[in-house]
Amino acid sequence: MYTVKRIEEDLDFGCEEREEGAPVMAVVTLIDSFGEEMRVKAEDAMLYERDINEGDKVYFDKDKLEKA
C-alpha cells in the first residue's frame, strides 16, 4: 500500500508535443510504508474516475493504481 504524495501533469513529451489523441498523463509520486518514494505515470482521466487524490492510500501493482 502507498500514499499519494503528489500528482502533477506529465509535461515531458521529449522534443515534440503530445501526439494527437494520446491521453493526458499525470506523474504520481507514491510513498511506501518505509518512506521510499516512487514516481509512476497514470492516465489523468483514470485518476479522476477512481477519485485518486493527493493524500489517498492506494494499491499499486504493475502500472495499475487502485484506491484503498
MODELLER restraints for C-alpha pairs under 7 A, 6 or more apart:
rsr = mdl.restraints
at = mdl.atoms
rsr.add(forms.Gaussian(group=physical.xy_distance, feature=features.Distance(at['CA:1:A'], at['CA:32:A']), mean=6.54, stdev=0.5))
rsr.add(forms.Gaussian(group=physical.xy_distance, feature=features.Distance(at['CA:1:A'], at['CA:57:A']), mean=6.73, stdev=0.5))
rsr.add(forms.Gaussian(group=physical.xy_distance, feature=features.Distance(at['CA:1:A'], at['CA:58:A']), mean=5.73, stdev=0.5))
rsr.add(forms.Gaussian(group=physical.xy_distance, feature=features.Distance(at['CA:1:A'], at['CA:59:A']), mean=4.84, stdev=0.5))
rsr.add(forms.Gaussian(group=physical.xy_distance, feature=features.Distance(at['CA:1:A'], at['CA:60:A']), mean=6.92, stdev=0.5))
rsr.add(forms.Gaussian(group=physical.xy_distance, feature=features.Distance(at['CA:2:A'], at['CA:30:A']), mean=5.86, stdev=0.5))
rsr.add(forms.Gaussian(group=physical.xy_distance, feature=features.Distance(at['CA:2:A'], at['CA:31:A']), mean=5.36, stdev=0.5))
rsr.add(forms.Gaussian(group=physical.xy_distance, feature=features.Distance(at['CA:2:A'], at['CA:32:A']), mean=4.66, stdev=0.5))
rsr.add(forms.Gaussian(group=physical.xy_distance, feature=features.Distance(at['CA:2:A'], at['CA:33:A']), mean=6.87, stdev=0.5))
rsr.add(forms.Gaussian(group=physical.xy_distance, feature=features.Distance(at['CA:2:A'], at['CA:57:A']), mean=5.62, stdev=0.5))
rsr.add(forms.Gaussian(group=physical.xy_distance, feature=features.Distance(at['CA:2:A'], at['CA:58:A']), mean=5.29, stdev=0.5))
rsr.add(forms.Gaussian(group=physical.xy_distance, feature=features.Distance(at['CA:2:A'], at['CA:59:A']), mean=6.18, stdev=0.5))
rsr.add(forms.Gaussian(group=physical.xy_distance, feature=features.Distance(at['CA:3:A'], at['CA:30:A']), mean=5.56, stdev=0.5))
rsr.add(forms.Gaussian(group=physical.xy_distance, feature=features.Distance(at['CA:3:A'], at['CA:31:A']), mean=5.23, stdev=0.5))
rsr.add(forms.Gaussian(group=physical.xy_distance, feature=features.Distance(at['CA:3:A'], at['CA:32:A']), mean=6.57, stdev=0.5))
rsr.add(forms.Gaussian(group=physical.xy_distance, feature=features.Distance(at['CA:3:A'], at['CA:55:A']), mean=5.98, stdev=0.5))
rsr.add(forms.Gaussian(group=physical.xy_distance, feature=features.Distance(at['CA:3:A'], at['CA:56:A']), mean=5.66, stdev=0.5))
rsr.add(forms.Gaussian(group=physical.xy_distance, feature=features.Distance(at['CA:3:A'], at['CA:57:A']), mean=4.55, stdev=0.5))
rsr.add(forms.Gaussian(group=physical.xy_distance, feature=features.Distance(at['CA:3:A'], at['CA:58:A']), mean=6.16, stdev=0.5))
rsr.add(forms.Gaussian(group=physical.xy_distance, feature=features.Distance(at['CA:4:A'], at['CA:28:A']), mean=6.96, stdev=0.5))
rsr.add(forms.Gaussian(group=physical.xy_distance, feature=features.Distance(at['CA:4:A'], at['CA:29:A']), mean=6.05, stdev=0.5))
rsr.add(forms.Gaussian(group=physical.xy_distance, feature=features.Distance(at['CA:4:A'], at['CA:30:A']), mean=4.74, stdev=0.5))
rsr.add(forms.Gaussian(group=physical.xy_distance, feature=features.Distance(at['CA:4:A'], at['CA:31:A']), mean=6.57, stdev=0.5))
rsr.add(forms.Gaussian(group=physical.xy_distance, feature=features.Distance(at['CA:4:A'], at['CA:53:A']), mean=6.93, stdev=0.5))
rsr.add(forms.Gaussian(group=physical.xy_distance, feature=features.Distance(at['CA:4:A'], at['CA:54:A']), mean=4.97, stdev=0.5))
rsr.add(forms.Gaussian(group=physical.xy_distance, feature=features.Distance(at['CA:4:A'], at['CA:55:A']), mean=5.10, stdev=0.5))
rsr.add(forms.Gaussian(group=physical.xy_distance, feature=features.Distance(at['CA:4:A'], at['CA:56:A']), mean=5.48, stdev=0.5))
rsr.add(forms.Gaussian(group=physical.xy_distance, feature=features.Distance(at['CA:4:A'], at['CA:57:A']), mean=6.43, stdev=0.5))
rsr.add(forms.Gaussian(group=physical.xy_distance, feature=features.Distance(at['CA:5:A'], at['CA:29:A']), mean=5.42, stdev=0.5))
rsr.add(forms.Gaussian(group=physical.xy_distance, feature=features.Distance(at['CA:5:A'], at['CA:30:A']), mean=5.56, stdev=0.5))
rsr.add(forms.Gaussian(group=physical.xy_distance, feature=features.Distance(at['CA:5:A'], at['CA:31:A']), mean=6.53, stdev=0.5))
rsr.add(forms.Gaussian(group=physical.xy_distance, feature=features.Distance(at['CA:5:A'], at['CA:54:A']), mean=5.52, stdev=0.5))
rsr.add(forms.Gaussian(group=physical.xy_distance, feature=features.Distance(at['CA:5:A'], at['CA:55:A']), mean=5.91, stdev=0.5))
rsr.add(forms.Gaussian(group=physical.xy_distance, feature=features.Distance(at['CA:6:A'], at['CA:28:A']), mean=5.83, stdev=0.5))
rsr.add(forms.Gaussian(group=physical.xy_distance, feature=features.Distance(at['CA:6:A'], at['CA:29:A']), mean=5.08, stdev=0.5))
rsr.add(forms.Gaussian(group=physical.xy_distance, feature=features.Distance(at['CA:6:A'], at['CA:54:A']), mean=5.48, stdev=0.5))
rsr.add(forms.Gaussian(group=physical.xy_distance, feature=features.Distance(at['CA:7:A'], at['CA:26:A']), mean=6.47, stdev=0.5))
rsr.add(forms.Gaussian(group=physical.xy_distance, feature=features.Distance(at['CA:7:A'], at['CA:27:A']), mean=5.80, stdev=0.5))
rsr.add(forms.Gaussian(group=physical.xy_distance, feature=features.Distance(at['CA:7:A'], at['CA:28:A']), mean=4.62, stdev=0.5))
rsr.add(forms.Gaussian(group=physical.xy_distance, feature=features.Distance(at['CA:7:A'], at['CA:29:A']), mean=6.44, stdev=0.5))
rsr.add(forms.Gaussian(group=physical.xy_distance, feature=features.Distance(at['CA:7:A'], at['CA:54:A']), mean=6.46, stdev=0.5))
rsr.add(forms.Gaussian(group=physical.xy_distance, feature=features.Distance(at['CA:8:A'], at['CA:26:A']), mean=5.46, stdev=0.5))
rsr.add(forms.Gaussian(group=physical.xy_distance, feature=features.Distance(at['CA:8:A'], at['CA:27:A']), mean=5.20, stdev=0.5))
rsr.add(forms.Gaussian(group=physical.xy_distance, feature=features.Distance(at['CA:8:A'], at['CA:28:A']), mean=6.53, stdev=0.5))
rsr.add(forms.Gaussian(group=physical.xy_distance, feature=features.Distance(at['CA:9:A'], at['CA:25:A']), mean=6.38, stdev=0.5))
rsr.add(forms.Gaussian(group=physical.xy_distance, feature=features.Distance(at['CA:9:A'], at['CA:26:A']), mean=4.41, stdev=0.5))
rsr.add(forms.Gaussian(group=physical.xy_distance, feature=features.Distance(at['CA:9:A'], at['CA:27:A']), mean=6.09, stdev=0.5))
rsr.add(forms.Gaussian(group=physical.xy_distance, feature=features.Distance(at['CA:10:A'], at['CA:25:A']), mean=5.42, stdev=0.5))
rsr.add(forms.Gaussian(group=physical.xy_distance, feature=features.Distance(at['CA:10:A'], at['CA:26:A']), mean=4.71, stdev=0.5))
rsr.add(forms.Gaussian(group=physical.xy_distance, feature=features.Distance(at['CA:10:A'], at['CA:27:A']), mean=5.49, stdev=0.5))
rsr.add(forms.Gaussian(group=physical.xy_distance, feature=features.Distance(at['CA:23:A'], at['CA:43:A']), mean=6.46, stdev=0.5))
rsr.add(forms.Gaussian(group=physical.xy_distance, feature=features.Distance(at['CA:24:A'], at['CA:43:A']), mean=6.05, stdev=0.5))
rsr.add(forms.Gaussian(group=physical.xy_distance, feature=features.Distance(at['CA:24:A'], at['CA:44:A']), mean=5.71, stdev=0.5))
rsr.add(forms.Gaussian(group=physical.xy_distance, feature=features.Distance(at['CA:25:A'], at['CA:41:A']), mean=6.50, stdev=0.5))
rsr.add(forms.Gaussian(group=physical.xy_distance, feature=features.Distance(at['CA:25:A'], at['CA:42:A']), mean=5.62, stdev=0.5))
rsr.add(forms.Gaussian(group=physical.xy_distance, feature=features.Distance(at['CA:25:A'], at['CA:43:A']), mean=4.45, stdev=0.5))
rsr.add(forms.Gaussian(group=physical.xy_distance, feature=features.Distance(at['CA:25:A'], at['CA:44:A']), mean=5.08, stdev=0.5))
rsr.add(forms.Gaussian(group=physical.xy_distance, feature=features.Distance(at['CA:26:A'], at['CA:41:A']), mean=5.60, stdev=0.5))
rsr.add(forms.Gaussian(group=physical.xy_distance, feature=features.Distance(at['CA:26:A'], at['CA:42:A']), mean=5.40, stdev=0.5))
rsr.add(forms.Gaussian(group=physical.xy_distance, feature=features.Distance(at['CA:26:A'], at['CA:43:A']), mean=6.03, stdev=0.5))
rsr.add(forms.Gaussian(group=physical.xy_distance, feature=features.Distance(at['CA:26:A'], at['CA:44:A']), mean=5.38, stdev=0.5))
rsr.add(forms.Gaussian(group=physical.xy_distance, feature=features.Distance(at['CA:27:A'], at['CA:39:A']), mean=6.47, stdev=0.5))
rsr.add(forms.Gaussian(group=physical.xy_distance, feature=features.Distance(at['CA:27:A'], at['CA:40:A']), mean=5.69, stdev=0.5))
rsr.add(forms.Gaussian(group=physical.xy_distance, feature=features.Distance(at['CA:27:A'], at['CA:41:A']), mean=4.60, stdev=0.5))
rsr.add(forms.Gaussian(group=physical.xy_distance, feature=features.Distance(at['CA:27:A'], at['CA:42:A']), mean=6.49, stdev=0.5))
rsr.add(forms.Gaussian(group=physical.xy_distance, feature=features.Distance(at['CA:28:A'], at['CA:39:A']), mean=5.54, stdev=0.5))
rsr.add(forms.Gaussian(group=physical.xy_distance, feature=features.Distance(at['CA:28:A'], at['CA:40:A']), mean=5.30, stdev=0.5))
rsr.add(forms.Gaussian(group=physical.xy_distance, feature=features.Distance(at['CA:28:A'], at['CA:41:A']), mean=6.07, stdev=0.5))
rsr.add(forms.Gaussian(group=physical.xy_distance, feature=features.Distance(at['CA:29:A'], at['CA:37:A']), mean=6.60, stdev=0.5))
rsr.add(forms.Gaussian(group=physical.xy_distance, feature=features.Distance(at['CA:29:A'], at['CA:38:A']), mean=5.68, stdev=0.5))
rsr.add(forms.Gaussian(group=physical.xy_distance, feature=features.Distance(at['CA:29:A'], at['CA:39:A']), mean=4.45, stdev=0.5))
rsr.add(forms.Gaussian(group=physical.xy_distance, feature=features.Distance(at['CA:29:A'], at['CA:40:A']), mean=6.59, stdev=0.5))
rsr.add(forms.Gaussian(group=physical.xy_distance, feature=features.Distance(at['CA:30:A'], at['CA:37:A']), mean=5.52, stdev=0.5))
rsr.add(forms.Gaussian(group=physical.xy_distance, feature=features.Distance(at['CA:30:A'], at['CA:38:A']), mean=5.17, stdev=0.5))
rsr.add(forms.Gaussian(group=physical.xy_distance, feature=features.Distance(at['CA:30:A'], at['CA:39:A']), mean=6.17, stdev=0.5))
rsr.add(forms.Gaussian(group=physical.xy_distance, feature=features.Distance(at['CA:31:A'], at['CA:37:A']), mean=4.52, stdev=0.5))
rsr.add(forms.Gaussian(group=physical.xy_distance, feature=features.Distance(at['CA:31:A'], at['CA:38:A']), mean=6.43, stdev=0.5))
rsr.add(forms.Gaussian(group=physical.xy_distance, feature=features.Distance(at['CA:50:A'], at['CA:67:A']), mean=6.84, stdev=0.5))
rsr.add(forms.Gaussian(group=physical.xy_distance, feature=features.Distance(at['CA:52:A'], at['CA:67:A']), mean=6.26, stdev=0.5))
rsr.add(forms.Gaussian(group=physical.xy_distance, feature=features.Distance(at['CA:57:A'], at['CA:67:A']), mean=6.24, stdev=0.5))
rsr.add(forms.Gaussian(group=physical.xy_distance, feature=features.Distance(at['CA:57:A'], at['CA:68:A']), mean=5.45, stdev=0.5))
rsr.add(forms.Gaussian(group=physical.xy_distance, feature=features.Distance(at['CA:58:A'], at['CA:65:A']), mean=6.48, stdev=0.5))
rsr.add(forms.Gaussian(group=physical.xy_distance, feature=features.Distance(at['CA:58:A'], at['CA:66:A']), mean=5.47, stdev=0.5))
rsr.add(forms.Gaussian(group=physical.xy_distance, feature=features.Distance(at['CA:58:A'], at['CA:67:A']), mean=4.37, stdev=0.5))
rsr.add(forms.Gaussian(group=physical.xy_distance, feature=features.Distance(at['CA:58:A'], at['CA:68:A']), mean=4.76, stdev=0.5))
rsr.add(forms.Gaussian(group=physical.xy_distance, feature=features.Distance(at['CA:59:A'], at['CA:65:A']), mean=5.74, stdev=0.5))
rsr.add(forms.Gaussian(group=physical.xy_distance, feature=features.Distance(at['CA:59:A'], at['CA:66:A']), mean=5.17, stdev=0.5))
rsr.add(forms.Gaussian(group=physical.xy_distance, feature=features.Distance(at['CA:59:A'], at['CA:67:A']), mean=6.29, stdev=0.5))
rsr.add(forms.Gaussian(group=physical.xy_distance, feature=features.Distance(at['CA:59:A'], at['CA:68:A']), mean=6.14, stdev=0.5))
rsr.add(forms.Gaussian(group=physical.xy_distance, feature=features.Distance(at['CA:60:A'], at['CA:66:A']), mean=6.59, stdev=0.5))
